[in-house]
């Protein structure tokens, strides 16, 4: 059985728009509500794209545990002089709280991995 995973926005773009890494679509994967938002916000057919994602993935909402984990990530990164996009922190916290491996092409997640050993990350290079 394949490991449960979370696709970030970069992987949604890679798989859906560019037809790369499509094997990730063959297994049950999740996305964060943040990735859903990031993916549809520039689309002309927002509602159509939103429904496509909701019907294709388990969408993980923001919960109290993800907010607390995000705050922990933010604080630790800040203590180490690292700033990254708040959306990336929310996506990473959703993966961590739900014990999911995060698939991404975004190098900012490597900064989180360097500070959190329990963060399961699959960085996908070009």
GIMOKA-V92762 format. One record per run of one state. SS is the DSSP state (H for helix, E for strand, - for the rest). FROM is the first residue (numbers start at 1). TO is the last residue. If there is no record, write none. Layout:
[[SS FROM TO] [SS FROM TO]]
This chain:
[[- 1 4] [E 5 7] [- 8 8] [H 9 17] [- 18 21] [H 22 25] [- 26 29] [E 30 32] [H 33 40] [- 41 45] [H 46 56] [- 57 57] [E 58 60] [- 61 63] [H 64 79] [- 80 85] [H 86 97] [- 98 100] [E 101 104] [- 105 107] [H 108 115] [- 116 120] [E 121 123] [- 124 126]]
